[in-house]
C-alpha cells in the first residue's frame, strides 16, 4: 500500500515538473511564442461542484515587436486597467480555491496530493493568488479540544473525548434555503439521536463511540452529524461524563430554543434509536441476555439451553415513573440513573425505539436463515432444508437480483455468502423477495409463519397504511401470532429476546407516527462507515476525524435528498426523477410503475410529460393468507398488452419492483426511496 502511494506521488510530481519545464521552455523563446490577451484555460467543474464553472485567464505578456525602445507614457497601461485586471485575478483565485476545496472533499483527496497540485498550478500561472498549503485551502482546524477520560480502576487514561456541540451545527442547516423552509414551517427542530460503537481497525481493539444526531424532516432525508466522539479500547468508562455535555446543551435548547434572525426555533428530542447492547449501556440497565432484559415489559426470562427465553406475552408494561423509581431492581445495573433521565420532557421508555434493522433484519431474519439452511444450535432437524432446496433458494436469489431496482444499494445473492449478508440484503428479502423465493420451498406452516412477519413489517413500513390505527392493530396482532407460533414450530429455544421484542414493535410506530424505516438505524450505520473512511492513517485517529470534520464545515455541499412530487427529467441520462424514484425507459429494473387505475405499466419511452409503453392485465393476489397481498402492495398479473399506450405523469402512483416468475409477473410496491 505504501509503495503504491509513493509511486502515485512520484507520478504526480513528475507530471507537474514536465508541465513546468514545457511552460518555461516556451516562455524563454519569444520568437516562437505569443500569448493572446483573450487566451483562456477552462476548468469544467460540472461533475464536481455546481456553480463553479469559472474561466481562468492566462497571464498577458506585452512585447514590442518592432524595436527594443523603452515604453513611453502612451504605451503604459492605465492604472484603472491594472486595478481591473487585479480584481479579475483575485476573483478567479477565490473561485479556484472554492473549486479545489469542494473537489478535494468530494473525492477524498489527501493533503499531500492537493498541495502538490496547487504548487504546480502556481508555477504555471504565477499571477494566481492561491495558498500553496492544502490546510489553508481546506481551512483545516489546527488545534483540537480533546479531553481525557481517566479510569476509576487504576487512575490511568482510558480514552479521549471531543464534544462538537448541537447549536452551532443546527445553525448551519438554516443556511440552506430548502431545509430552512421546511424547518420554519413548524418552527421546530425535531432531533433523532443514535449512539453506537465501531472498531477503527480489524487488528486493534480501539473503537469510536460517536453520539450522532439527525434532523427529522418529512420531505428531506438529512445526513446525520456527530455531536461528540469518544475514542478508546472499550466503551466510555464514565457514562455521566460521556453524556453530561449533551444533556446540558439539550436542556438549554429545549428551554430557550435556537435563536435565528430575530426568531426563536424550538428544539425537541423525538427519540433515541440504537441496537440492544447500546441501549442497555446508555440507559444503565442489564443487557438483553439477562433475566429482566426486556425494556418494555416486566416479564422474567428463563435460562434454557444456554440462552434466556421469554414465553409470556401479556406482562405489565414498564413506564418512565417505574424506571425512575427502580420498581424492578433486577432490570437496573445499580442504583445510579442514566443522565438521560435529566432531559426535560424525555420518556426513557417510550422514546427509546426498537430498531428493526438489528431486531428484524440482522436479528430474526438471519436466525431464520440459520434454522432453514444451517445446523444451528437449535438442534431441530425438521426445519432444516435439504441440500436440493437450498440450491434452489440460491439460484432464485441470484436470478431475482437482475430485477432489483436502483433504489437498492445491494442485490440478493447466494446463501453461500450468508455470513456476509448486510442489513439491507436481509431487508430486501424480508420486505420484497422472500415470499417469492420461499414459495414451494418451506412447508405450508413455516411459509405462513414467515408471511406473518413479512406482512406486519410491510404494514409498519408503509405510510399509507400505518396512519390508520386499524392497520397498526392488525400488524401488532400478526406479530403476536408470529411470536406464539415460534414456540410451536421452532421450539421454545427460539423465543429469545429479539423474538419477544416483536410484540412491542408496533407500539413505537403508533407512538411516533413514523415508519419503521424512519425509526431505524440505517442512516446512522451508513454514517459510521463514512466516519471511519475519513482516516488516512492509524496515528491519532480522533484528531484526524476532528480535522476532517472541520474541513467539511466550509464545504458548500449539504447532503440531503428531497422526497416530493417534483418531476425532473435529465436529457443526458434519460432518467426521470418522480416522487423520489428514478425511472428509465426499457430494461428490466427501473421501468415499471403502478398507475392510479391499478395497472402495472412498463415504460418503453419518455416523451415530454408523457410515458409510453405497455399496460398489464388485471392485478391478482400473490397470496391470500394472513391477508390479501394486494393490501400490502404485492400483485400478480399474467401478461402485458400488445398495444402501445401513452399516459401523462400525473397518472403514476408509485414505482414498483417487477419479477418475471414462471410465465407470470410479480409486482411489489417500493416502500423506501434511498439506498440506505
C-alpha positions in Angstrom: 0.0 0.0 0.0 2.8 2.4 0.9 4.8 1.7 -2.2 1.7 2.2 -4.3 1.1 5.6 -2.7 4.7 6.7 -3.1 4.5 5.7 -6.8 1.4 7.8 -7.1 3.2 10.8 -5.5 6.2 10.4 -7.8 4.0 10.2 -10.9 2.1 13.4 -9.9 5.4 15.2 -9.2 7.0 14.1 -12.5 3.9 15.3 -14.4 4.0 18.7 -12.7 7.8 19.1 -13.4 7.2 18.2 -17.0 4.4 20.8 -17.4 6.6 23.4 -15.6 9.6 22.7 -17.9 7.5 22.9 -21.0 6.0 26.2 -19.9 9.5 27.6 -19.1 11.0 26.5 -22.4 8.1 28.1 -24.3 8.3 31.4 -22.5 12.0 31.7 -23.0 11.6 31.6 -26.8 9.7 34.8 -27.6 10.1 34.4 -31.4 8.0 31.3 -31.4 5.5 32.1 -28.8 2.9 34.8 -28.3 0.1 34.7 -25.8 -3.1 36.4 -26.8 -4.8 38.7 -24.3 -8.0 36.7 -24.6 -6.5 33.3 -24.3 -8.5 31.2 -21.9 -7.9 28.0 -19.9 -11.3 26.5 -18.9 -11.9 24.3 -15.9 -15.1 22.3 -16.3 -16.5 21.6 -12.9 -20.0 20.3 -13.8 -19.4 16.9 -12.4 -17.8 18.1 -9.2 -19.5 21.1 -7.8 -22.3 23.1 -9.3 -21.8 26.8 -9.5 -18.0 26.8 -10.2 -17.8 26.9 -14.0 -15.1 29.5 -13.9 -12.7 30.7 -16.6 -9.1 31.1 -15.7 -7.4 33.8 -17.9 -3.7 33.2 -18.6 -1.3 36.0 -17.7 -0.8 38.6 -20.5 2.6 39.3 -21.8 3.2 42.6 -23.6 6.1 42.6 -26.1 7.4 45.3 -28.5 7.9 43.6 -31.9 9.4 46.4 -33.9 12.2 47.6 -31.7 13.6 47.5 -28.2 12.9 51.1 -27.3 11.6 51.6 -23.7 7.9 52.2 -23.1 6.7 55.8 -23.1 3.6 57.1 -21.4 1.3 56.3 -24.4 2.4 52.7 -24.2 1.9 52.3 -20.5 -1.1 50.5 -19.1 -3.6 52.8 -17.3 -3.9 52.4 -13.6 -7.6 51.6 -13.8 -6.9 48.8 -16.2 -4.3 47.4 -13.7 -6.9 47.6 -10.9 -9.5 45.9 -13.1 -7.1 43.1 -14.0 -6.1 42.6 -10.4 -9.7 42.4 -9.4 -10.3 39.7 -12.0 -7.3 37.7 -10.8 -8.5 37.9 -7.2 -12.0 36.7 -8.1 -10.6 33.9 -10.2 -8.3 32.9 -7.4 -11.2 32.7 -5.0 -13.2 30.7 -7.4 -10.4 28.3 -7.9 -9.9 27.9 -4.2 -13.6 27.1 -3.8 -13.5 24.6 -6.6 -10.4 22.9 -5.2 -11.9 22.7 -1.7 -15.1 21.1 -2.9 -13.3 18.8 -5.3 -10.8 17.5 -2.8 -13.5 16.9 -0.1 -15.9 15.2 -2.5 -13.2 12.8 -3.8 -11.3 12.5 -0.5 -8.0 13.9 -1.9 -5.4 13.9 0.8 -3.3 16.9 1.9 -0.1 16.0 0.1 -1.8 15.4 -3.2 -3.7 18.7 -3.0 -0.6 20.6 -2.0 1.4 19.2 -5.0 -1.4 20.2 -7.4 -1.6 23.7 -6.1 2.2 24.2 -6.3 2.1 23.1 -9.9 -0.7 25.4 -10.8 1.0 28.4 -9.2 4.2 27.7 -11.1 2.3 27.6 -14.4 0.1 30.6 -13.5 2.2 32.8 -11.3 -0.3 35.6 -11.0 -2.8 33.3 -9.1 -3.1 34.3 -5.5 -3.8 30.8 -4.2 -2.2 29.4 -0.9 0.2 26.6 -1.6 -0.7 24.8 1.6 -3.7 22.5 1.4 -4.6 23.2 5.1 -5.2 26.8 4.3 -7.4 26.0 1.3 -9.4 23.5 3.3 -9.4 25.7 6.4 -8.3 22.7 8.5 -8.6 23.2 12.2 -5.1 23.4 13.7 -6.0 22.6 17.4 -8.3 20.0 18.8 -10.1 20.5 22.1 -9.8 16.9 23.3 -10.5 15.7 26.9 -9.1 12.6 28.5 -11.3 10.2 30.4 -9.5 8.7 33.5 -10.2 5.1 34.5 -11.7 4.8 38.0 -10.0 1.4 38.5 -6.3 2.3 38.0 -6.3 6.1 37.5 -4.8 5.8 34.0 -6.1 7.5 30.9 -8.8 5.3 29.4 -9.9 7.2 26.3 -10.2 10.6 24.5 -13.4 12.6 24.1 -14.3 15.6 22.0 -17.6 17.4 22.1 -18.7 19.4 18.9 -22.0 20.7 20.2 -25.5 20.9 18.8 -26.3 24.6 18.5 -23.5 25.5 16.1 -24.4 22.7 13.7 -28.1 23.3 13.8 -27.5 26.9 12.8 -25.6 25.8 9.7 -28.6 23.9 8.4 -30.5 27.1 8.4 -28.1 28.5 5.8 -29.6 26.1 3.3 -32.8 27.7 1.9 -34.6 24.4 1.2 -34.0 22.9 4.6 -34.7 26.3 6.3 -38.1 26.5 4.6 -39.0 23.0 5.9 -37.9 23.9 9.5 -39.6 27.2 9.6 -43.0 25.6 8.7 -43.0 24.0 12.2 -40.6 26.4 13.8 -39.1 23.4 15.4 -36.0 21.1 15.2 -37.0 17.5 15.8 -33.9 15.5 16.6 -33.2 11.8 16.4 -30.1 10.5 18.3 -28.0 7.4 17.9 -25.2 6.0 20.0 -23.1 3.0 18.9 -19.6 1.8 18.7 -17.5 1.0 15.6 -14.0 -0.5 15.5 -11.2 1.6 14.0 -9.4 -1.4 12.5 -9.7 -5.2 12.5 -6.2 -5.6 14.0 -6.9 -3.5 17.1 -9.5 -3.2 19.9 -9.6 0.6 19.5 -13.0 1.9 18.7 -15.1 5.1 18.2 -18.3 5.7 20.2 -19.9 8.7 18.5 -23.1 10.5 19.6 -24.9 11.1 16.3 -27.8 13.3 15.6 -30.2 13.6 12.6 -32.8 16.2 11.9 -36.2 14.7 11.0 -37.9 16.4 8.1 -40.9 15.0 6.3 -39.7 15.9 2.8 -36.0 15.6 3.3 -33.5 12.8 4.2 -30.8 14.7 6.1 -27.5 13.2 6.7 -26.5 12.6 10.4 -23.8 14.7 12.1 -21.6 13.9 15.1 -22.4 15.7 18.4 -19.5 14.1 20.2 -17.0 11.2 19.7 -15.3 9.0 22.3 -12.1 7.0 21.3 -10.7 4.2 23.4 -10.2 0.5 23.8 -13.6 -0.1 25.4 -16.9 1.7 25.8 -16.7 5.1 27.6 -15.6 4.4 31.1 -17.8 7.1 32.6 -21.4 7.3 31.3 -22.0 10.5 33.3 -19.1 12.3 31.7 -19.9 10.9 28.3 -23.5 12.3 28.3 -23.1 15.3 30.5 -22.4 17.9 27.8 -25.2 16.6 25.6 -27.8 16.7 28.4 -26.8 20.2 29.5 -27.0 21.7 26.0 -30.2 19.8 25.1 -31.9 21.3 28.2 -30.7 24.7 27.3 -32.1 24.4 23.8 -35.4 22.9 24.9 -35.9 25.8 27.4 -34.6 28.7 25.3 -34.8 27.5 21.7 -32.4 28.3 18.9 -32.3 32.0 18.0 -32.1 32.8 14.3 -32.7 36.2 12.7 -34.9 37.6 15.5 -36.8 34.3 15.6 -36.8 31.5 18.2 -36.9 28.0 16.8 -38.0 25.3 19.3 -35.9 22.1 19.8 -37.3 18.8 20.8 -36.0 15.2 21.1 -38.1 12.8 19.0 -36.3 9.6 20.1 -33.1 7.6 20.5 -32.6 4.7 18.2 -29.8 2.2 19.0 -29.2 -1.5 19.0 -29.9 -3.5 22.1 -26.4 -3.5 23.7 -26.0 0.3 23.1 -29.5 0.9 24.6 -28.6 -1.1 27.7 -25.3 0.8 28.1 -26.7 4.3 27.8 -29.8 3.5 29.9 -27.5 1.8 32.5 -29.6 -1.3 32.6 -28.9 -5.0 32.3 -28.4 -6.4 28.8 -30.7 -8.4 26.6 -29.3 -11.7 27.8 -30.3 -11.1 31.4 -33.4 -12.4 33.3 -35.1 -9.0 33.3 -33.7 -7.9 29.9 -37.0 -6.7 28.2 -37.1 -2.9 28.1 -40.8 -2.6 27.6 -42.4 -5.2 30.0 -41.6 -6.8 33.3 -41.5 -10.4 32.1 -38.9 -12.6 33.7 -36.9 -14.8 31.4 -35.8 -18.3 32.0 -32.4 -19.9 31.3 -32.9 -22.8 28.9 -30.3 -24.4 26.6 -27.6 -21.8 27.2 -30.0 -18.9 26.4 -32.6 -16.7 28.1 -36.1 -17.2 26.7 -39.3 -15.2 27.2 -42.6 -17.1 26.8 -45.0 -14.8 28.5 -46.6 -12.1 26.3 -49.1 -10.2 28.4 -47.0 -8.9 31.3 -47.4 -5.3 32.7 -45.5 -2.6 30.7 -42.7 -0.5 32.1 -43.3 3.2 32.5 -41.0 6.2 32.9 -42.1 6.5 36.5 -41.4 2.9 37.4 -38.0 3.2 35.7 -37.1 6.3 37.7 -38.3 4.7 41.0 -36.4 1.5 40.4 -39.6 -0.6 40.6 -37.8 -3.6 39.1 -34.4 -3.7 40.7 -33.3 -6.7 38.6 -33.7 -4.5 35.5 -31.0 -2.0 36.6 -27.3 -2.5 36.9 -27.0 -0.5 40.0 -28.8 2.3 41.9 -27.4 5.0 39.6 -29.6 6.6 36.9 -28.6 7.3 33.4 -28.0 11.0 32.8 -30.7 10.9 30.0 -33.5 11.0 32.6 -32.5 14.6 33.3 -33.5 15.6 29.7 -36.6 17.8 30.1 -39.8 16.0 29.0 -38.0 12.9 27.9 -39.6 9.5 28.4 -36.8 7.0 28.8 -39.1 4.0 28.0 -41.2 5.1 25.0 -38.6 7.4 23.4 -36.1 4.6 23.1 -37.3 2.9 19.9 -36.7 -0.7 19.0 -34.5 -0.6 15.8 -35.9 -3.0 13.2 -32.5 -3.1 11.4 -31.0 -5.0 14.2 -34.2 -6.6 15.6 -35.8 -7.9 12.4 -33.2 -7.9 9.7 -29.9 -8.7 11.3 -31.6 -10.5 14.2 -34.7 -12.6 13.4 -34.3 -12.8 9.6 -30.7 -14.0 9.9 -31.8 -16.5 12.6 -34.5 -17.9 10.4 -31.9 -18.4 7.6 -29.8 -20.3 10.0 -32.7 -22.5 11.0 -33.5 -23.3 7.4 -30.0 -23.6 5.9 -27.6 -24.3 8.7 -27.2 -26.9 11.5 -27.9 -24.2 14.1 -27.7 -24.7 17.9 -31.5 -25.1 17.9 -31.0 -28.7 17.1 -34.4 -29.1 15.3 -33.7 -31.1 12.2 -37.3 -30.8 10.9 -36.9 -27.2 9.7 -33.5 -27.8 8.1 -34.0 -27.7 4.3 -32.4 -30.5 2.2 -29.5 -29.6 0.0 -31.5 -29.6 -3.2 -33.9 -26.9 -1.9 -31.1 -24.8 -0.5 -29.6 -24.8 -4.0 -32.9 -23.7 -5.5 -33.1 -20.8 -3.0 -29.6 -19.7 -4.0 -30.5 -19.9 -7.8 -33.7 -17.9 -7.3 -31.9 -15.2 -5.3 -29.2 -14.8 -7.9 -31.9 -14.7 -10.7 -34.1 -12.2 -8.9 -31.1 -9.9 -8.4 -31.3 -9.0 -12.1 -34.7 -7.3 -11.5 -33.7 -5.3 -8.4 -34.2 -1.5 -9.0 -31.5 1.1 -8.4 -33.1 2.2 -5.1 -31.4 -0.8 -3.5 -27.7 -0.5 -2.6 -27.2 -4.3 -2.6 -28.7 -7.1 -4.6 -29.7 -10.5 -3.5 -27.0 -13.2 -3.7 -26.4 -16.9 -2.9 -27.0 -18.2 0.6 -23.4 -19.5 0.5 -22.5 -15.9 1.4 -25.0 -15.8 4.3 -22.3 -14.9 6.9 -21.5 -11.8 4.9 -25.1 -10.6 4.3 -25.7 -7.0 5.3 -28.8 -5.5 6.8 -30.1 -4.1 3.5 -29.9 -7.6 2.0 -32.0 -9.0 4.8 -34.4 -6.1 4.4 -34.7 -6.8 0.7 -35.5 -10.5 1.4 -38.0 -9.7 4.3 -40.0 -7.0 2.6 -39.8 -7.9 -1.1 -38.5 -11.2 -2.5 -38.9 -13.5 0.5 -42.4 -14.7 -0.3 -41.4 -15.4 -3.9 -38.2 -17.2 -3.1 -39.7 -19.4 -0.3 -42.9 -20.4 -2.1 -42.8 -24.2 -2.6 -39.6 -24.4 -0.6 -40.8 -24.2 3.0 -43.6 -26.4 4.4 -47.0 -24.7 4.4 -46.9 -24.0 8.2 -43.4 -22.5 8.0 -44.3 -20.4 4.9 -47.4 -19.0 6.5 -45.4 -18.3 9.7 -42.9 -16.3 7.7 -45.7 -14.4 5.9 -46.9 -13.1 9.3 -43.6 -11.4 9.8 -43.4 -10.2 6.2 -46.9 -8.7 6.1 -46.7 -7.0 9.6 -43.3 -5.3 8.8 -44.6 -4.1 5.4 -47.6 -2.6 7.1 -45.4 -0.8 9.6 -43.1 0.5 6.8 -45.9 1.7 4.6 -47.1 5.3 5.5 -50.3 4.8 3.6 -51.3 2.0 5.9 -49.9 2.7 9.4 -51.5 6.1 9.6 -54.8 4.2 10.2 -55.0 2.8 13.7 -56.7 -0.4 12.5 -53.7 -1.4 10.4 -51.3 -0.9 13.3 -53.5 -3.1 15.5 -53.6 -5.7 12.7 -49.8 -5.7 12.4 -49.5 -6.0 16.2 -51.8 -9.0 16.2 -49.9 -10.7 13.4 -46.5 -10.1 15.3 -48.0 -11.6 18.4 -49.2 -14.6 16.5 -45.7 -15.0 14.9 -44.1 -15.0 18.4 -46.6 -17.5 19.7 -46.2 -19.9 16.8 -42.4 -19.7 17.0 -42.6 -21.8 20.2 -44.5 -24.5 18.4 -42.7 -24.5 15.0 -39.1 -23.9 16.1 -39.1 -24.9 19.8 -39.1 -22.9 23.0 -35.4 -22.3 22.5 -36.3 -19.9 19.6 -38.2 -17.5 21.9 -35.2 -15.3 22.6 -35.0 -11.5 23.2 -35.4 -10.5 19.6 -38.5 -12.7 19.0 -40.1 -11.5 22.2 -39.5 -7.8 21.4 -41.6 -8.1 18.2 -44.8 -7.8 20.4 -43.7 -4.2 21.3 -42.5 -3.1 17.7 -45.9 -1.7 16.6 -46.1 0.5 19.7 -43.2 2.6 18.5 -44.9 3.3 15.2 -48.2 4.2 17.0 -46.4 6.4 19.5 -44.2 8.4 17.0 -46.5 8.2 13.9 -43.4 7.3 11.8 -42.5 4.3 9.7 -40.0 1.6 10.8 -37.5 3.0 8.3 -37.7 6.4 9.9 -37.2 4.8 13.3 -34.3 2.6 12.2 -30.5 2.9 12.4 -29.9 2.5 8.6 -28.9 6.2 8.1 -26.7 6.1 11.2 -25.0 2.9 10.3 -24.1 4.3 6.9 -22.6 7.4 8.5 -20.4 5.3 10.9 -18.8 3.6 7.9 -18.3 7.1 6.3 -16.7 8.3 9.6 -14.1 5.5 9.7 -13.4 6.0 6.0 -12.1 9.5 6.8 -9.0 8.1 8.5 -5.8 8.4 6.5 -3.5 6.6 8.9 -3.8 4.9 12.3 -1.8 7.5 14.2 -4.0 9.8 16.4 -7.3 8.8 14.7 -9.5 11.1 16.8 -7.5 14.2 15.9 -7.8 13.2 12.2 -11.6 12.9 12.5 -11.8 16.3 14.1 -9.8 17.9 11.4 -11.7 16.2 8.5 -15.0 17.3 10.0 -13.7 20.9 10.4 -12.9 20.9 6.7 -16.4 19.7 5.8 -17.9 22.7 7.7 -16.7 25.0 4.9 -17.9 22.8 2.1 -20.8 24.3 0.2 -22.4 20.8 -0.3 -25.2 19.9 2.2 -26.2 16.3 1.9 -29.9 15.8 1.6 -32.4 14.1 -0.7 -35.8 15.6 -1.3 -38.9 13.4 -1.4 -41.6 15.2 -3.3 -43.8 15.1 -6.4 -41.5 17.4 -8.3 -40.7 15.9 -11.8 -37.1 16.2 -13.1 -36.1 14.7 -16.4 -32.4 14.6 -17.4 -32.0 14.6 -21.1 -28.4 13.5 -20.7 -29.0 10.4 -18.6 -32.6 9.8 -19.8 -33.7 9.4 -16.2 -37.0 10.7 -14.9 -37.0 11.6 -11.1 -40.5 11.4 -9.8 -41.7 11.2 -6.1 -38.1 10.4 -5.1 -37.8 7.5 -7.5 -35.7 7.2 -10.6 -37.4 5.9 -13.8 -35.8 4.8 -17.0 -37.2 3.6 -20.3 -36.6 0.0 -21.2 -34.6 -2.7 -19.4 -35.9 -4.8 -16.5 -35.1 -2.7 -13.4 -36.3 0.9 -13.4 -39.1 1.0 -16.0 -42.1 -0.3 -14.0 -44.7 1.9 -12.3 -48.1 1.4 -10.7 -50.8 3.6 -12.3 -53.6 5.2 -10.4 -56.0 2.9 -12.3 -54.5 -0.1 -10.6 -52.4 -1.4 -13.5 -48.7 -2.0 -13.9 -47.1 0.0 -16.7 -43.8 -0.9 -18.4 -42.2 2.3 -19.8 -40.5 2.0 -23.2 -40.1 5.7 -23.9 -40.3 9.0 -22.0 -41.5 12.0 -24.1 -42.0 15.4 -22.6 -44.6 14.9 -19.9 -45.8 11.5 -21.1 -44.7 7.9 -20.6 -45.1 5.4 -23.5 -45.3 1.7 -23.0 -47.4 -1.4 -22.2 -50.1 -1.9 -19.6 -50.5 -5.1 -17.6 -53.5 -7.3 -17.3 -55.8 -7.4 -14.3 -53.9 -7.4 -11.0 -54.4 -10.5 -8.8 -53.3 -11.6 -5.3 -50.0 -13.4 -4.9 -51.1 -14.9 -1.5 -54.3 -14.6 0.5 -53.2 -15.6 4.0 -52.7 -14.0 6.5 -54.2 -11.2 4.4 -54.6 -10.5 0.7 -51.3 -9.5 -0.8 -52.8 -6.5 -2.7 -53.4 -4.8 0.6 -49.7 -4.6 1.3 -48.7 -3.7 -2.2 -47.8 -7.1 -3.8 -49.6 -8.1 -7.0 -49.6 -10.9 -9.6 -50.5 -10.5 -13.2 -50.2 -12.7 -16.3 -49.0 -10.5 -19.2 -48.6 -7.1 -20.7 -50.8 -5.8 -23.5 -49.6 -5.8 -27.1 -50.8 -2.3 -27.8 -48.6 0.7 -27.1 -50.3 3.2 -24.7 -49.5 6.7 -23.5 -50.1 8.2 -20.1 -49.3 11.6 -18.5 -47.0 11.7 -15.4 -50.0 12.5 -13.2 -51.3 9.0 -13.8 -48.3 7.5 -12.0 -49.0 6.3 -8.4 -45.6 4.9 -7.4 -42.7 2.8 -8.7 -42.8 -1.0 -8.5 -40.3 -3.8 -8.4 -41.4 -6.4 -11.1 -40.1 -10.0 -11.3 -40.8 -12.4 -14.1 -41.7 -15.7 -12.5 -42.9 -18.9 -14.2 -44.8 -17.3 -17.1 -46.4 -14.7 -14.7 -45.2 -11.5 -13.2 -45.0 -10.4 -9.5 -45.1 -6.6 -8.8 -44.1 -5.2 -5.5 -44.5 -1.5 -4.4 -41.3 0.1 -3.2 -41.5 1.3 0.4 -38.3 3.4 0.5 -36.5 5.8 -1.9 -33.0 5.9 -0.6 -30.1 3.4 -0.8 -29.7 3.3 3.0 
